[in-house]
Structure formats: structure tokens, C-alpha cells
Amino acid sequence: MAKRKKKTNTYKKKQSGFSAKKVLLLLIIVLSITGCIKIALAYKTEQETTKKKTIQHQVVEKKKDETIIGQRKREKEIYGVDSQKVWNALNAYDYENGGKKEVFLTFDDGPSLTNTPNVLKILKDNNVKGTFFVIGKSLRIDGAPNILKDIYNQGHAIGNHSYSHDYSYLYPSRVLSMENFSSDFKKNDDLIKASLDMENFSTRVIRCPGGQISWQKTEPLNEYLIKNNKASIDWNCLNGDAEGPKKNADQLYDEAVKSSQNKNLVVLLMHDTYGKEETVKSLDKIIKYYKSQGYEFKTLV
Ligand SMILES: [Zn+2]
């Protein structure tokens, strides 16, 4: 009986020794697997972080790309002309333009819910681009931001024409108030960005309400423009839709043709704001006139 008991104890000992080894082995295997999983996870996380960083970098690059465009990139490359260069030529009354016939259709004081969509349709039908000098007063109106988006999406250029368009605020006693002027234009810049939903949108082209040459002591404006990389542009032709007695479409056409005579460089002032239905009616004929005379249609950027 005693002998048998001893045998059983030895067997138990042997058995527990085997179990300890097994547990140790198992532990090593588990630890190895855990280690491998940890390494694999760390590798995956690193790869994901690199991927995220690449995407972030691409987004930043894209945003940079979109800054200071004033117009969609593709159309800017095809139609855009440096407005500073055009303004220098206008200032010098040099409309010869190196023998090149170029017309800039410009539309001020919009966008309006009534006329701008029709202007856009006519431009599209004729496959030409224009420049829209928008004001805050018009942009504030419900629905106007969507029209501004259409202007941008259809490849036209956008210029800043002030927020208030208020002569007595911008030029008290006909003298430029640089302080009022810069804050008014900044306010409109912000509204343009918000309307387009594009934080990085910026336009360097401005047009002074009433035209820069109409006001006194505008020298500080030149310094402001240089400092802020902006360019101001007036016009050298007009259809007369804001001057004198109200004209019908035929009279507006005649006026545009008359004021363009002997000019290779044409910056045509028109308006797409409320009440300018006759301008819309005359636009198709005006565009076809410039086409027949061999002009190229360009935008101000
Ligand atoms: Zn205006």
C-alpha cells in the first residue's frame, strides 16, 4: 500500500513539472504574439498618421492655390489681364494696346436678382467672360450670394466696388477719406468671402465708386494699393446707362460703339444692378459688335 502511494506521488510530481513547462511555453507564445500585434498596430498607426499628414498637406496646398485669384484658376489663365497694366495704359490715355484689340466688359453695382442672371446667360450664350464690380449693399440682399457664386463658377472675374457706395462717406467734401475708404472696402472683401463660402478668396481689383479720377487728394490711395497688392481701375468707354436721361437699348448700344471708336483697348462701363433692364436688352448686340470688329474678350485680375 505504502509503495503504491509513493509511486502515485512521483507521478503527480512529474505531471506538475510538465505543466509548469507548458505554462511557461504558453506564456512565451502569448507574449510573442502580443509583441507582434503591438508592432503591427504601431506600424499601422504610423502609416495612418503619414497618410493624414499627406492629405492635410494637400488641403493646405490647395487652399494656398486658391488664394488671391479673383476668378477661377483656369479662366484666369485664359482671359485674365493684369489690371495694373491696363490702368497704367488708361492713365496715359494709351489705347493703342500694341495693336491688339481687347475689350473688358465690366458690370458695376450688382449683383442684382433681376438683371445679373440675364447678363450671365447672355455672356454664356456668347461664350465670353466679364468682370463684375460688386458692392456690399447689393450682396446683403437675400439670394444675392447665390448669384455671386454663379458669377464665380461661370469663370467671370470679381472686383471690389466698396460696401456702401456712399460718396459722402468715402469722399467727404469730395476729398478721399482713406480711413473710411479702407474700412469700407475691407468690409466688402469680408462679405464677398462669406458670400462665396471661400475663406481664401481674394481679389486684388478694386473700382472706386464714381471713378478714381473724380475725387481729390487721392494720393494716399496709391500708397494703399501698393502696400496691399491691389489695383484700382476706372474705364475708358461706357454705354451711358448711368449718365444723363434714361436711354433705351438702342441708345445704349450706340453710345458703347461711339465711345469705343479708334480704341484697341476698351474697358466698357455698364451696370447690372436694379433698374438696368435696358442694359441687359442691349448686351447681346454690343457683344456681337465687338466680335465683328475682331476684339478678344478679357477679364481684369
Ligand atoms: Zn458704382
py3Dmol code that shows the C-alpha trace and the ligand (Angstrom):
import py3Dmol

protein = """\
ATOM      1  CA  MET A   1       0.000   0.000   0.000  1.00  0.00           C
ATOM      2  CA  ALA A   2       2.830   2.433   1.022  1.00  0.00           C
ATOM      3  CA  LYS A   3       4.763   1.595  -2.095  1.00  0.00           C
ATOM      4  CA  ARG A   4       1.827   2.354  -4.280  1.00  0.00           C
ATOM      5  CA  LYS A   5       1.279   5.763  -2.620  1.00  0.00           C
ATOM      6  CA  LYS A   6       4.906   6.706  -3.267  1.00  0.00           C
ATOM      7  CA  LYS A   7       4.512   5.801  -6.924  1.00  0.00           C
ATOM      8  CA  THR A   8       1.467   7.995  -7.229  1.00  0.00           C
ATOM      9  CA  ASN A   9       3.311  10.999  -5.648  1.00  0.00           C
ATOM     10  CA  THR A  10       6.176  10.658  -8.101  1.00  0.00           C
ATOM     11  CA  TYR A  11       3.720  10.569 -10.954  1.00  0.00           C
ATOM     12  CA  LYS A  12       1.980  13.727  -9.623  1.00  0.00           C
ATOM     13  CA  LYS A  13       5.364  15.481  -9.292  1.00  0.00           C
ATOM     14  CA  LYS A  14       6.243  14.530 -12.863  1.00  0.00           C
ATOM     15  CA  GLN A  15       2.855  15.689 -14.027  1.00  0.00           C
ATOM     16  CA  SER A  16       3.103  19.137 -12.301  1.00  0.00           C
ATOM     17  CA  GLY A  17       6.683  19.597 -13.678  1.00  0.00           C
ATOM     18  CA  PHE A  18       5.358  19.055 -17.178  1.00  0.00           C
ATOM     19  CA  SER A  19       2.520  21.573 -16.580  1.00  0.00           C
ATOM     20  CA  ALA A  20       4.915  24.315 -15.430  1.00  0.00           C
ATOM     21  CA  LYS A  21       6.961  23.934 -18.604  1.00  0.00           C
ATOM     22  CA  LYS A  22       3.809  24.011 -20.670  1.00  0.00           C
ATOM     23  CA  VAL A  23       2.601  27.186 -18.930  1.00  0.00           C
ATOM     24  CA  LEU A  24       5.990  28.818 -19.468  1.00  0.00           C
ATOM     25  CA  LEU A  25       5.940  27.912 -23.135  1.00  0.00           C
ATOM     26  CA  LEU A  26       2.407  29.165 -23.465  1.00  0.00           C
ATOM     27  CA  LEU A  27       3.403  32.414 -21.762  1.00  0.00           C
ATOM     28  CA  ILE A  28       6.279  32.884 -24.163  1.00  0.00           C
ATOM     29  CA  ILE A  29       3.968  32.278 -27.132  1.00  0.00           C
ATOM     30  CA  VAL A  30       1.357  34.704 -25.798  1.00  0.00           C
ATOM     31  CA  LEU A  31       3.980  37.359 -25.121  1.00  0.00           C
ATOM     32  CA  SER A  32       5.437  36.922 -28.604  1.00  0.00           C
ATOM     33  CA  ILE A  33       2.040  37.230 -30.238  1.00  0.00           C
ATOM     34  CA  THR A  34       1.206  40.310 -28.154  1.00  0.00           C
ATOM     35  CA  GLY A  35       4.548  41.834 -29.124  1.00  0.00           C
ATOM     36  CA  CYS A  36       3.902  41.168 -32.794  1.00  0.00           C
ATOM     37  CA  ILE A  37       0.407  42.666 -32.585  1.00  0.00           C
ATOM     38  CA  LYS A  38       1.805  45.754 -30.848  1.00  0.00           C
ATOM     39  CA  ILE A  39       4.453  46.215 -33.545  1.00  0.00           C
ATOM     40  CA  ALA A  40       1.853  45.716 -36.281  1.00  0.00           C
ATOM     41  CA  LEU A  41      -0.507  48.227 -34.643  1.00  0.00           C
ATOM     42  CA  ALA A  42       2.284  50.784 -34.199  1.00  0.00           C
ATOM     43  CA  TYR A  43       3.204  50.384 -37.865  1.00  0.00           C
ATOM     44  CA  LYS A  44      -0.426  50.810 -38.907  1.00  0.00           C
ATOM     45  CA  THR A  45      -0.839  53.940 -36.749  1.00  0.00           C
ATOM     46  CA  GLU A  46       2.346  55.402 -38.197  1.00  0.00           C
ATOM     47  CA  GLN A  47       1.141  54.727 -41.715  1.00  0.00           C
ATOM     48  CA  GLU A  48      -2.226  56.328 -40.945  1.00  0.00           C
ATOM     49  CA  THR A  49      -0.541  59.397 -39.444  1.00  0.00           C
ATOM     50  CA  THR A  50       1.652  59.753 -42.540  1.00  0.00           C
ATOM     51  CA  LYS A  51      -1.410  59.413 -44.775  1.00  0.00           C
ATOM     52  CA  LYS A  52      -3.308  62.006 -42.723  1.00  0.00           C
ATOM     53  CA  LYS A  53      -0.352  64.390 -42.875  1.00  0.00           C
ATOM     54  CA  THR A  54      -0.169  63.978 -46.664  1.00  0.00           C
ATOM     55  CA  ILE A  55      -3.886  64.747 -47.025  1.00  0.00           C
ATOM     56  CA  GLN A  56      -3.567  67.769 -44.697  1.00  0.00           C
ATOM     57  CA  HIS A  57      -0.603  68.995 -46.734  1.00  0.00           C
ATOM     58  CA  GLN A  58      -2.579  68.614 -49.960  1.00  0.00           C
ATOM     59  CA  VAL A  59      -5.501  70.580 -48.473  1.00  0.00           C
ATOM     60  CA  VAL A  60      -3.165  73.395 -47.348  1.00  0.00           C
ATOM     61  CA  GLU A  61      -1.533  73.470 -50.776  1.00  0.00           C
ATOM     62  CA  LYS A  62      -4.961  73.584 -52.449  1.00  0.00           C
ATOM     63  CA  LYS A  63      -6.052  76.444 -50.200  1.00  0.00           C
ATOM     64  CA  LYS A  64      -2.838  78.349 -50.938  1.00  0.00           C
ATOM     65  CA  ASP A  65      -3.552  77.778 -54.581  1.00  0.00           C
ATOM     66  CA  GLU A  66      -6.978  79.308 -54.204  1.00  0.00           C
ATOM     67  CA  THR A  67      -5.707  82.476 -52.524  1.00  0.00           C
ATOM     68  CA  ILE A  68      -5.743  85.758 -54.472  1.00  0.00           C
ATOM     69  CA  ILE A  69      -7.406  84.525 -57.553  1.00  0.00           C
ATOM     70  CA  GLY A  70     -10.351  86.835 -58.111  1.00  0.00           C
ATOM     71  CA  GLN A  71     -11.514  84.337 -60.682  1.00  0.00           C
ATOM     72  CA  ARG A  72     -11.393  80.588 -61.223  1.00  0.00           C
ATOM     73  CA  LYS A  73      -7.834  79.492 -61.967  1.00  0.00           C
ATOM     74  CA  ARG A  74      -8.443  78.052 -65.417  1.00  0.00           C
ATOM     75  CA  GLU A  75     -10.374  81.077 -66.716  1.00  0.00           C
ATOM     76  CA  LYS A  76      -7.897  83.460 -65.100  1.00  0.00           C
ATOM     77  CA  GLU A  77      -5.105  81.849 -67.127  1.00  0.00           C
ATOM     78  CA  ILE A  78      -7.081  82.128 -70.361  1.00  0.00           C
ATOM     79  CA  TYR A  79      -8.779  85.519 -70.009  1.00  0.00           C
ATOM     80  CA  GLY A  80      -7.122  87.394 -67.130  1.00  0.00           C
ATOM     81  CA  VAL A  81      -5.058  90.527 -67.755  1.00  0.00           C
ATOM     82  CA  ASP A  82      -3.144  92.361 -65.028  1.00  0.00           C
ATOM     83  CA  SER A  83      -5.402  95.267 -64.076  1.00  0.00           C
ATOM     84  CA  GLN A  84      -2.402  97.381 -63.040  1.00  0.00           C
ATOM     85  CA  LYS A  85      -1.097  97.181 -66.602  1.00  0.00           C
ATOM     86  CA  VAL A  86      -4.494  98.146 -68.013  1.00  0.00           C
ATOM     87  CA  TRP A  87      -4.824 101.043 -65.540  1.00  0.00           C
ATOM     88  CA  ASN A  88      -1.366 102.353 -66.484  1.00  0.00           C
ATOM     89  CA  ALA A  89      -2.457 102.410 -70.124  1.00  0.00           C
ATOM     90  CA  LEU A  90      -5.748 104.170 -69.269  1.00  0.00           C
ATOM     91  CA  ASN A  91      -3.892 106.743 -67.142  1.00  0.00           C
ATOM     92  CA  ALA A  92      -1.581 107.513 -70.038  1.00  0.00           C
ATOM     93  CA  TYR A  93      -4.523 107.655 -72.487  1.00  0.00           C
ATOM     94  CA  ASP A  94      -2.681 104.964 -74.428  1.00  0.00           C
ATOM     95  CA  TYR A  95      -5.385 102.870 -76.074  1.00  0.00           C
ATOM     96  CA  GLU A  96      -3.224 101.516 -78.884  1.00  0.00           C
ATOM     97  CA  ASN A  97      -2.507  98.319 -76.859  1.00  0.00           C
ATOM     98  CA  GLY A  98       0.348  97.208 -79.112  1.00  0.00           C
ATOM     99  CA  GLY A  99      -2.133  96.756 -81.971  1.00  0.00           C
ATOM    100  CA  LYS A 100      -4.066  94.094 -80.017  1.00  0.00           C
ATOM    101  CA  LYS A 101      -7.851  94.529 -79.860  1.00  0.00           C
ATOM    102  CA  GLU A 102      -9.104  93.713 -76.363  1.00  0.00           C
ATOM    103  CA  VAL A 103     -12.409  94.522 -74.680  1.00  0.00           C
ATOM    104  CA  PHE A 104     -13.172  94.276 -70.969  1.00  0.00           C
ATOM    105  CA  LEU A 105     -16.911  94.133 -70.267  1.00  0.00           C
ATOM    106  CA  THR A 106     -17.418  95.459 -66.735  1.00  0.00           C
ATOM    107  CA  PHE A 107     -20.637  95.395 -64.713  1.00  0.00           C
ATOM    108  CA  ASP A 108     -20.938  97.614 -61.634  1.00  0.00           C
ATOM    109  CA  ASP A 109     -23.117  97.875 -58.523  1.00  0.00           C
ATOM    110  CA  GLY A 110     -24.550  94.313 -58.580  1.00  0.00           C
ATOM    111  CA  PRO A 111     -25.250  91.565 -58.192  1.00  0.00           C
ATOM    112  CA  SER A 112     -28.999  92.062 -58.613  1.00  0.00           C
ATOM    113  CA  LEU A 113     -31.646  89.373 -58.501  1.00  0.00           C
ATOM    114  CA  THR A 114     -33.326  90.861 -61.560  1.00  0.00           C
ATOM    115  CA  ASN A 115     -30.594  91.638 -64.100  1.00  0.00           C
ATOM    116  CA  THR A 116     -27.418  89.721 -63.213  1.00  0.00           C
ATOM    117  CA  PRO A 117     -28.843  86.249 -64.054  1.00  0.00           C
ATOM    118  CA  ASN A 118     -29.839  87.543 -67.514  1.00  0.00           C
ATOM    119  CA  VAL A 119     -26.414  89.139 -68.025  1.00  0.00           C
ATOM    120  CA  LEU A 120     -24.807  85.798 -67.116  1.00  0.00           C
ATOM    121  CA  LYS A 121     -26.992  83.968 -69.605  1.00  0.00           C
ATOM    122  CA  ILE A 122     -26.083  86.349 -72.453  1.00  0.00           C
ATOM    123  CA  LEU A 123     -22.358  86.066 -71.627  1.00  0.00           C
ATOM    124  CA  LYS A 124     -22.653  82.279 -71.601  1.00  0.00           C
ATOM    125  CA  ASP A 125     -24.571  82.145 -74.883  1.00  0.00           C
ATOM    126  CA  ASN A 126     -21.847  84.249 -76.498  1.00  0.00           C
ATOM    127  CA  ASN A 127     -19.061  82.308 -74.778  1.00  0.00           C
ATOM    128  CA  VAL A 128     -17.374  85.432 -73.375  1.00  0.00           C
ATOM    129  CA  LYS A 129     -16.251  86.485 -69.884  1.00  0.00           C
ATOM    130  CA  GLY A 130     -16.697  89.728 -67.967  1.00  0.00           C
ATOM    131  CA  THR A 131     -15.681  91.441 -64.729  1.00  0.00           C
ATOM    132  CA  PHE A 132     -18.260  92.157 -62.009  1.00  0.00           C
ATOM    133  CA  PHE A 133     -17.560  95.022 -59.586  1.00  0.00           C
ATOM    134  CA  VAL A 134     -19.866  94.116 -56.738  1.00  0.00           C
ATOM    135  CA  ILE A 135     -20.994  96.228 -53.779  1.00  0.00           C
ATOM    136  CA  GLY A 136     -21.946  95.222 -50.232  1.00  0.00           C
ATOM    137  CA  LYS A 137     -25.309  96.956 -50.435  1.00  0.00           C
ATOM    138  CA  SER A 138     -26.359  94.580 -53.228  1.00  0.00           C
ATOM    139  CA  LEU A 139     -24.708  91.499 -51.742  1.00  0.00           C
ATOM    140  CA  ARG A 140     -26.628  91.913 -48.487  1.00  0.00           C
ATOM    141  CA  ILE A 141     -29.920  91.148 -50.244  1.00  0.00           C
ATOM    142  CA  ASP A 142     -31.350  87.637 -49.761  1.00  0.00           C
ATOM    143  CA  GLY A 143     -30.405  85.422 -52.701  1.00  0.00           C
ATOM    144  CA  ALA A 144     -27.578  87.677 -53.940  1.00  0.00           C
ATOM    145  CA  PRO A 145     -24.764  85.445 -52.572  1.00  0.00           C
ATOM    146  CA  ASN A 146     -26.008  82.608 -54.790  1.00  0.00           C
ATOM    147  CA  ILE A 147     -25.738  84.866 -57.828  1.00  0.00           C
ATOM    148  CA  LEU A 148     -22.193  85.798 -56.812  1.00  0.00           C
ATOM    149  CA  LYS A 149     -21.405  82.081 -56.679  1.00  0.00           C
ATOM    150  CA  ASP A 150     -22.796  81.727 -60.223  1.00  0.00           C
ATOM    151  CA  ILE A 151     -20.553  84.598 -61.372  1.00  0.00           C
ATOM    152  CA  TYR A 152     -17.532  82.840 -59.885  1.00  0.00           C
ATOM    153  CA  ASN A 153     -18.463  79.330 -61.044  1.00  0.00           C
ATOM    154  CA  GLN A 154     -19.014  80.526 -64.601  1.00  0.00           C
ATOM    155  CA  GLY A 155     -15.438  81.828 -64.696  1.00  0.00           C
ATOM    156  CA  HIS A 156     -16.019  85.593 -64.582  1.00  0.00           C
ATOM    157  CA  ALA A 157     -13.797  87.920 -62.564  1.00  0.00           C
ATOM    158  CA  ILE A 158     -14.947  89.619 -59.371  1.00  0.00           C
ATOM    159  CA  GLY A 159     -13.802  93.081 -58.275  1.00  0.00           C
ATOM    160  CA  ASN A 160     -14.482  95.046 -55.092  1.00  0.00           C
ATOM    161  CA  HIS A 161     -16.528  98.235 -55.629  1.00  0.00           C
ATOM    162  CA  SER A 162     -16.936  99.153 -51.883  1.00  0.00           C
ATOM    163  CA  TYR A 163     -19.524  98.154 -49.311  1.00  0.00           C
ATOM    164  CA  SER A 164     -21.566 101.348 -49.032  1.00  0.00           C
ATOM    165  CA  HIS A 165     -21.055 103.027 -52.436  1.00  0.00           C
ATOM    166  CA  ASP A 166     -21.666 106.209 -50.429  1.00  0.00           C
ATOM    167  CA  TYR A 167     -19.821 109.199 -51.941  1.00  0.00           C
ATOM    168  CA  SER A 168     -20.270 111.403 -48.867  1.00  0.00           C
ATOM    169  CA  TYR A 169     -18.774 108.738 -46.601  1.00  0.00           C
ATOM    170  CA  LEU A 170     -15.892 107.728 -48.882  1.00  0.00           C
ATOM    171  CA  TYR A 171     -15.095 111.247 -50.114  1.00  0.00           C
ATOM    172  CA  PRO A 172     -16.473 113.847 -47.658  1.00  0.00           C
ATOM    173  CA  SER A 173     -16.481 117.296 -49.406  1.00  0.00           C
ATOM    174  CA  ARG A 174     -15.159 115.403 -52.482  1.00  0.00           C
ATOM    175  CA  VAL A 175     -11.857 114.614 -50.705  1.00  0.00           C
ATOM    176  CA  LEU A 176     -10.816 110.990 -50.197  1.00  0.00           C
ATOM    177  CA  SER A 177     -11.067 109.739 -46.593  1.00  0.00           C
ATOM    178  CA  MET A 178      -8.512 106.955 -46.595  1.00  0.00           C
ATOM    179  CA  GLU A 179      -9.741 105.665 -43.236  1.00  0.00           C
ATOM    180  CA  ASN A 180     -13.369 105.320 -44.337  1.00  0.00           C
ATOM    181  CA  PHE A 181     -12.336 104.051 -47.739  1.00  0.00           C
ATOM    182  CA  SER A 182     -10.105 101.236 -46.461  1.00  0.00           C
ATOM    183  CA  SER A 183     -12.587 100.043 -43.825  1.00  0.00           C
ATOM    184  CA  ASP A 184     -15.460 100.130 -46.336  1.00  0.00           C
ATOM    185  CA  PHE A 185     -13.524  98.084 -48.896  1.00  0.00           C
ATOM    186  CA  LYS A 186     -12.361  95.654 -46.186  1.00  0.00           C
ATOM    187  CA  LYS A 187     -15.988  95.178 -45.083  1.00  0.00           C
ATOM    188  CA  ASN A 188     -16.964  94.303 -48.652  1.00  0.00           C
ATOM    189  CA  ASP A 189     -13.975  91.965 -49.022  1.00  0.00           C
ATOM    190  CA  ASP A 190     -15.189  90.040 -45.972  1.00  0.00           C
ATOM    191  CA  LEU A 191     -18.742  89.915 -47.333  1.00  0.00           C
ATOM    192  CA  ILE A 192     -17.522  88.616 -50.719  1.00  0.00           C
ATOM    193  CA  LYS A 193     -15.602  85.820 -48.959  1.00  0.00           C
ATOM    194  CA  ALA A 194     -18.613  84.904 -46.793  1.00  0.00           C
ATOM    195  CA  SER A 195     -20.993  85.021 -49.787  1.00  0.00           C
ATOM    196  CA  LEU A 196     -18.774  82.690 -51.810  1.00  0.00           C
ATOM    197  CA  ASP A 197     -18.118  80.457 -48.787  1.00  0.00           C
ATOM    198  CA  MET A 198     -14.432  80.705 -49.620  1.00  0.00           C
ATOM    199  CA  GLU A 199     -12.259  81.917 -46.758  1.00  0.00           C
ATOM    200  CA  ASN A 200      -9.246  82.099 -49.068  1.00  0.00           C
ATOM    201  CA  PHE A 201     -10.900  84.088 -51.824  1.00  0.00           C
ATOM    202  CA  SER A 202      -9.343  87.423 -52.515  1.00  0.00           C
ATOM    203  CA  THR A 203      -9.494  89.875 -55.377  1.00  0.00           C
ATOM    204  CA  ARG A 204      -6.814  92.488 -55.990  1.00  0.00           C
ATOM    205  CA  VAL A 205      -9.012  94.543 -58.314  1.00  0.00           C
ATOM    206  CA  ILE A 206     -10.977  97.468 -56.964  1.00  0.00           C
ATOM    207  CA  ARG A 207     -13.040 100.176 -58.625  1.00  0.00           C
ATOM    208  CA  CYS A 208     -13.690 103.420 -56.780  1.00  0.00           C
ATOM    209  CA  PRO A 209     -17.369 104.430 -56.713  1.00  0.00           C
ATOM    210  CA  GLY A 210     -17.642 107.340 -59.147  1.00  0.00           C
ATOM    211  CA  GLY A 211     -14.183 106.516 -60.572  1.00  0.00           C
ATOM    212  CA  GLN A 212     -10.812 107.345 -59.022  1.00  0.00           C
ATOM    213  CA  ILE A 213     -10.227 110.365 -61.245  1.00  0.00           C
ATOM    214  CA  SER A 214     -13.404 112.092 -59.994  1.00  0.00           C
ATOM    215  CA  TRP A 215     -12.094 112.802 -56.478  1.00  0.00           C
ATOM    216  CA  GLN A 216      -9.484 114.987 -54.842  1.00  0.00           C
ATOM    217  CA  LYS A 217      -6.370 114.163 -52.842  1.00  0.00           C
ATOM    218  CA  THR A 218      -6.338 110.504 -53.820  1.00  0.00           C
ATOM    219  CA  GLU A 219      -2.531 110.161 -53.408  1.00  0.00           C
ATOM    220  CA  PRO A 220      -2.842 108.075 -50.187  1.00  0.00           C
ATOM    221  CA  LEU A 221      -4.911 105.618 -52.218  1.00  0.00           C
ATOM    222  CA  ASN A 222      -1.915 104.879 -54.450  1.00  0.00           C
ATOM    223  CA  GLU A 223       0.208 104.054 -51.388  1.00  0.00           C
ATOM    224  CA  TYR A 224      -2.628 101.882 -50.018  1.00  0.00           C
ATOM    225  CA  LEU A 225      -2.856  99.985 -53.307  1.00  0.00           C
ATOM    226  CA  ILE A 226       0.881  99.280 -53.474  1.00  0.00           C
ATOM    227  CA  LYS A 227       1.047  98.255 -49.813  1.00  0.00           C
ATOM    228  CA  ASN A 228      -1.897  95.851 -50.170  1.00  0.00           C
ATOM    229  CA  ASN A 229      -1.022  94.499 -53.623  1.00  0.00           C
ATOM    230  CA  LYS A 230      -4.236  95.900 -55.098  1.00  0.00           C
ATOM    231  CA  ALA A 231      -5.024  97.669 -58.331  1.00  0.00           C
ATOM    232  CA  SER A 232      -7.694 100.288 -58.987  1.00  0.00           C
ATOM    233  CA  ILE A 233      -9.314 100.550 -62.382  1.00  0.00           C
ATOM    234  CA  ASP A 234     -11.690 103.068 -63.951  1.00  0.00           C
ATOM    235  CA  TRP A 235     -12.881 102.843 -67.597  1.00  0.00           C
ATOM    236  CA  ASN A 236     -12.344 104.491 -70.961  1.00  0.00           C
ATOM    237  CA  CYS A 237     -15.692 103.613 -72.617  1.00  0.00           C
ATOM    238  CA  LEU A 238     -19.305 103.474 -71.464  1.00  0.00           C
ATOM    239  CA  ASN A 239     -22.782 102.627 -72.665  1.00  0.00           C
ATOM    240  CA  GLY A 240     -24.151 105.583 -70.669  1.00  0.00           C
ATOM    241  CA  ASP A 241     -26.603 103.565 -68.560  1.00  0.00           C
ATOM    242  CA  ALA A 242     -25.895 105.733 -65.512  1.00  0.00           C
ATOM    243  CA  GLU A 243     -25.425 109.128 -67.154  1.00  0.00           C
ATOM    244  CA  GLY A 244     -27.970 111.729 -68.217  1.00  0.00           C
ATOM    245  CA  PRO A 245     -31.560 110.879 -69.141  1.00  0.00           C
ATOM    246  CA  LYS A 246     -32.560 107.199 -69.174  1.00  0.00           C
ATOM    247  CA  LYS A 247     -31.663 105.565 -72.501  1.00  0.00           C
ATOM    248  CA  ASN A 248     -33.248 102.652 -74.319  1.00  0.00           C
ATOM    249  CA  ALA A 249     -31.323  99.581 -75.520  1.00  0.00           C
ATOM    250  CA  ASP A 250     -30.567 101.033 -78.969  1.00  0.00           C
ATOM    251  CA  GLN A 251     -29.230 104.257 -77.490  1.00  0.00           C
ATOM    252  CA  LEU A 252     -27.030 102.309 -75.060  1.00  0.00           C
ATOM    253  CA  TYR A 253     -25.645 100.267 -77.972  1.00  0.00           C
ATOM    254  CA  ASP A 254     -24.922 103.437 -79.985  1.00  0.00           C
ATOM    255  CA  GLU A 255     -23.176 105.011 -77.007  1.00  0.00           C
ATOM    256  CA  ALA A 256     -20.948 101.934 -76.471  1.00  0.00           C
ATOM    257  CA  VAL A 257     -19.990 101.826 -80.153  1.00  0.00           C
ATOM    258  CA  LYS A 258     -19.343 105.589 -80.296  1.00  0.00           C
ATOM    259  CA  SER A 259     -17.123 105.621 -77.213  1.00  0.00           C
ATOM    260  CA  SER A 260     -15.046 102.668 -78.495  1.00  0.00           C
ATOM    261  CA  GLN A 261     -14.038 104.286 -81.777  1.00  0.00           C
ATOM    262  CA  ASN A 262     -10.304 104.173 -82.570  1.00  0.00           C
ATOM    263  CA  LYS A 263      -9.519 102.255 -79.385  1.00  0.00           C
ATOM    264  CA  ASN A 264      -7.848  98.874 -79.371  1.00  0.00           C
ATOM    265  CA  LEU A 265      -8.068  98.803 -75.589  1.00  0.00           C
ATOM    266  CA  VAL A 266     -11.675  99.066 -74.400  1.00  0.00           C
ATOM    267  CA  VAL A 267     -12.743  98.993 -70.738  1.00  0.00           C
ATOM    268  CA  LEU A 268     -16.505  99.336 -71.042  1.00  0.00           C
ATOM    269  CA  LEU A 269     -18.508 100.540 -68.043  1.00  0.00           C
ATOM    270  CA  MET A 270     -22.024  99.090 -67.673  1.00  0.00           C
ATOM    271  CA  HIS A 271     -24.304  98.287 -64.733  1.00  0.00           C
ATOM    272  CA  ASP A 272     -26.108  95.072 -63.791  1.00  0.00           C
ATOM    273  CA  THR A 273     -27.930  96.480 -60.779  1.00  0.00           C
ATOM    274  CA  TYR A 274     -31.670  97.089 -60.267  1.00  0.00           C
ATOM    275  CA  GLY A 275     -33.400  99.153 -62.955  1.00  0.00           C
ATOM    276  CA  LYS A 276     -30.819  98.398 -65.663  1.00  0.00           C
ATOM    277  CA  GLU A 277     -33.082  96.209 -67.817  1.00  0.00           C
ATOM    278  CA  GLU A 278     -32.234  98.201 -70.964  1.00  0.00           C
ATOM    279  CA  THR A 279     -28.544  97.339 -70.470  1.00  0.00           C
ATOM    280  CA  VAL A 280     -29.483  93.659 -70.491  1.00  0.00           C
ATOM    281  CA  LYS A 281     -31.519  94.169 -73.676  1.00  0.00           C
ATOM    282  CA  SER A 282     -28.579  95.847 -75.438  1.00  0.00           C
ATOM    283  CA  LEU A 283     -25.852  93.463 -74.271  1.00  0.00           C
ATOM    284  CA  ASP A 284     -26.105  90.750 -76.926  1.00  0.00           C
ATOM    285  CA  LYS A 285     -25.850  93.318 -79.733  1.00  0.00           C
ATOM    286  CA  ILE A 286     -22.915  95.057 -78.021  1.00  0.00           C
ATOM    287  CA  ILE A 287     -21.004  91.767 -77.684  1.00  0.00           C
ATOM    288  CA  LYS A 288     -21.675  90.880 -81.328  1.00  0.00           C
ATOM    289  CA  TYR A 289     -20.397  94.316 -82.383  1.00  0.00           C
ATOM    290  CA  TYR A 290     -17.022  93.765 -80.637  1.00  0.00           C
ATOM    291  CA  LYS A 291     -16.830  90.253 -82.075  1.00  0.00           C
ATOM    292  CA  SER A 292     -17.410  91.598 -85.592  1.00  0.00           C
ATOM    293  CA  GLN A 293     -14.598  94.115 -85.045  1.00  0.00           C
ATOM    294  CA  GLY A 294     -12.146  91.359 -84.037  1.00  0.00           C
ATOM    295  CA  TYR A 295     -11.863  92.136 -80.308  1.00  0.00           C
ATOM    296  CA  GLU A 296     -10.862  89.492 -77.762  1.00  0.00           C
ATOM    297  CA  PHE A 297     -12.866  89.447 -74.529  1.00  0.00           C
ATOM    298  CA  LYS A 298     -10.707  89.660 -71.418  1.00  0.00           C
ATOM    299  CA  THR A 299     -11.101  89.967 -67.640  1.00  0.00           C
ATOM    300  CA  LEU A 300      -9.420  92.194 -65.050  1.00  0.00           C
ATOM    301  CA  VAL A 301      -7.413  90.395 -62.386  1.00  0.00           C
TER     302      VAL A 301
END
"""
ligand_1 = """\
1
ZN
Zn -20.799 102.170 -58.944
"""
view = py3Dmol.view(width=600, height=400)
view.addModel(protein, "pdb")
view.setStyle({"model": 0}, {"cartoon": {"style": "trace"}})
view.addModel(ligand_1, "xyz")
view.setStyle({"model": 1}, {"stick": {}})
view.zoomTo()
view.show()
